[in-house]
Amino acid sequence: MKVFLSAHQKYYIFRLAEYLDNHGVLSSLVSIYPKFKVKEYAIDPRRLGTISHLGALRLVANKLHKKLPTTWFSNHFDAQVIKRLRAHPEKPDIFHGLSGYCLESLRWAKRHGIKTVLDRACPHVDFQSQLLTEEYNLLHGTSEPVIPNELREKMIAEYDEADIILVPSRYTYNSFIQYGYSPQKLRLAPLTPEKQLRPSETQTENKKFIVFSAGFNFYRKGFYYLMKAWESLDLPNAELIIRNVVPDEFRRFADFHSITLLDGHVSNEKLAQLYQNSDVFALLSVDEGFGMVGVEAMSAGKPIIVTENVGMADVIVNGKEGFVIPIRDVNAAKEAILKLYEDQALRVKMAKSALETAQRVTVSTYGDAVLKAYKSLWKSPAEVKVSEEVM
């Protein structure tokens, strides 16, 4: 079995490529990154293909604080991947692409007798779009287009074209079931973070109680509800640190005396310190296909507070490694934060459980689940047993 991976971004796919190469099943990984940018991964350079001009364009756009048009980038990347597939010296058994960026590649692969896997970390695009449109309505009173219609149509076509859809959580899985997709078409493979952290080796006495949160989309990540809960609590000797850019209409939260916003570049070393120096990590996302930052926080030995729409809630037990609360529930957020603020023994107990759980979420567990999904492609629908983990 040989697998051709297509990845317009690193995400978790490069770790998967490393795992597959170590197991002798990686045929090729095509991305926009030059080979020297992939040196940290143990992947045979001969299996790496790069769409260099797209990588250069994205780099320039980022430096100019611009964003390449999503639909154009998606279509162009897709077309370039097909060129690599055509020129590939051996026909792979499986093509594995990321949602929104591989429709024509899926079709080309199917026409040439190659099995196809669509990787969809987020929920069904219509489920996600409806949820985020509701969020804009709640916070602004007006709706804004969340996903360009052309990209939405491409994603839905990909769902239909792919032999199987790989999802990371019950949250994402259930969104597809809600839209009428068969369980036989879905495969569950919980993700793993890029890097496991570790607890701080030194503990500071009598420091502030610190809650940390990180993400890149204000509306999806539920920062409004976290900041509102924090402002309402107004805890003494406490600080909420948020790594995110807050829209101008909510910048008033930045003036609150115990909220610190980090909206510039944060190095990996600084980010690791933020995890380690906090007491609690909070991720109150309205929509989060998995939420690897939650597992990263647990690997640093921190209890977490997440919502029911954070996919990585699958790997924890409410009340053990932390708390799982409803989305948009400010009162539930306040209650969870207050419990951890007032009860140091509970924080220590949950931190220990969080660390133990994080140590079981490894690249191998993820890679094993993906390999199992690949092998199921040669089974009949009747032979495919729906994972008990998603029942």
Secondary structure, 3 states (H helix, E strand, C coil): CCEEEECCCCCCHHHHHHHHHHCCCEEEEEECCCHHHHCCCCCCHHHEEECHHHHHHHHHHHHCCCCCCHHHHHHHHHHHHHHHHHHCCCCCCEEEEECCCCHHHHHHHHHCCCEEEEECCCCCHHHHHHHHHHHHHHHHCCCCCCCCHHHHHHHHHHHHHCCEEEECCHHHHHHHHHCCCCHHHEEECCCCCCCCCCCCCCCCCCCCEEEEEECCCCCCCCHHHHHHHHHHHCCCCEEEEEECCCCHHHHHHHHCCCEEEECCCCCHHHHHHHHHHCCEEEECCCCECCCHHHHHHHHCCCCEEEECCEHHHHHCCECCCEEEECCCCHHHHHHHHHHHHHCHHHHHHHHHHHHHHHCCCCHHHHHHHHHHHHHHHHCCHHHCCCCHHHC
